Every structure is written in structure tokens, then in C-alpha cells.
Amino acid sequence: MPCQLCDRDVPILTEHHLVPRQHTKRKKLDPGETIDICPACHRQIHVLFDNRRLAEELNTVDRLKSNPEMAKFLAWVRKQNPDRKVSVKR
């Protein structure tokens, strides 16, 4: 199954909450929708954006993909070997 952001077929996918659990757990709300993404995309999301911004602005796949910073990363990561770990810079 490919990553829902970069579309690479990677050996392992991780579950990303579109609305961070930090914003739903304390209020005992439904954690909401999750997406399956590769570890590189997951790390990059949390490097670029804080939980508040993820909850309020970037809470759909389309919004994540269309964000200029994330779009630049996605264009780069699509060219990387899906069987190798991708380094993410803070």
C-alpha cells in the first residue's frame, strides 16, 4: 500500500492523525480520521508544523499536499529510494 502523501510503496507505513491527539484526547473527543503515510512524510510533518497548525489549518490530505513547504518535500522524497531511510532536517 503506498504512502497517502508521497505515493511511494514503502515497506512500513505509520498512522497519522489528521487532527493531533493532543487536541482530542484531553477533551475526550473522537480522535478523527487517520491516514497511512511513510515514516519520512510523518517525520517531516512534525518537523514543519506544530500541533495547533495541524489541527486548525492542515487537517486534510489535500491541505497537507498543497502546503508549499510540504509540497517541496514531497517532490523531493518521491525521487528517493523507498527501501532506504530518508533523513529529515529540523
C-alpha positions as CSV (number, residue, x, y, z in Angstrom):
1,M,0.0,0.0,0.0
2,P,1.5,3.4,-0.9
3,C,2.0,6.4,1.3
4,Q,-1.0,8.6,1.0
5,L,1.2,11.7,0.7
6,C,4.2,10.8,-1.5
7,D,2.6,7.8,-3.2
8,R,5.8,5.7,-2.7
9,D,5.5,2.0,-2.0
10,V,7.4,1.6,1.2
11,P,7.8,-1.5,3.4
12,I,6.3,0.2,6.5
13,L,3.5,2.8,6.9
14,T,2.7,4.8,10.0
15,E,-0.7,6.1,11.2
16,H,-1.0,9.9,11.2
17,H,-3.9,11.6,13.0
18,L,-5.1,14.5,10.8
19,V,-6.2,16.3,14.0
20,P,-3.4,15.6,16.6
21,R,-4.5,13.5,19.5
22,Q,-3.3,16.3,21.8
23,H,-6.3,18.3,20.7
24,T,-8.8,15.5,21.1
25,K,-7.6,13.3,24.0
26,R,-8.0,15.9,26.8
27,K,-11.4,16.9,25.6
28,K,-12.4,13.2,25.2
29,L,-13.4,13.8,21.6
30,D,-13.3,11.3,18.8
31,P,-9.7,11.2,17.5
32,G,-11.0,11.6,14.0
33,E,-9.6,10.4,10.7
34,T,-6.1,8.9,10.2
35,I,-4.0,8.4,7.1
36,D,-1.3,5.8,6.4
37,I,1.9,7.5,5.5
38,C,5.6,6.6,5.3
39,P,7.9,7.4,8.2
40,A,9.7,10.1,6.2
41,C,6.5,12.0,5.5
42,H,5.4,11.6,9.1
43,R,8.6,12.9,10.5
44,Q,8.6,15.9,8.0
45,I,5.0,16.9,9.0
46,H,6.0,17.1,12.7
47,V,9.3,18.9,11.9
48,L,7.5,21.6,9.8
49,F,4.2,22.1,11.7
50,D,3.1,22.4,15.3
51,N,0.0,20.5,16.5
52,R,-2.1,23.6,16.6
53,R,-1.4,24.4,13.0
54,L,-2.1,20.8,12.0
55,A,-5.4,20.8,13.9
56,E,-6.6,24.1,12.6
57,E,-5.2,24.5,9.1
58,L,-3.7,21.3,7.8
59,N,-6.2,18.7,8.8
60,T,-6.8,17.1,5.4
61,V,-4.6,15.2,2.9
62,D,-5.3,17.9,0.3
63,R,-4.3,20.7,2.6
64,L,-1.1,18.9,3.6
65,K,-0.2,18.2,0.0
66,S,-0.9,21.8,-1.1
67,N,1.2,23.5,1.6
68,P,4.3,24.9,-0.2
69,E,6.8,23.6,2.4
70,M,5.3,20.1,2.3
71,A,4.9,20.1,-1.5
72,K,8.6,20.9,-1.9
73,F,9.4,18.0,0.4
74,L,7.0,15.6,-1.4
75,A,8.5,16.5,-4.8
76,W,12.0,15.6,-3.4
77,V,11.0,12.5,-1.4
78,R,9.2,10.9,-4.4
79,K,12.7,10.6,-6.1
80,Q,14.2,8.8,-3.1
81,N,14.6,5.0,-2.9
82,P,11.6,3.7,-0.9
83,D,13.6,0.9,0.6
84,R,16.1,3.3,2.3
85,K,15.6,5.6,5.3
86,V,15.2,9.2,4.4
87,S,16.9,11.8,6.6
88,V,14.7,14.7,7.6
89,K,16.3,18.0,8.7
90,R,14.9,20.1,11.5
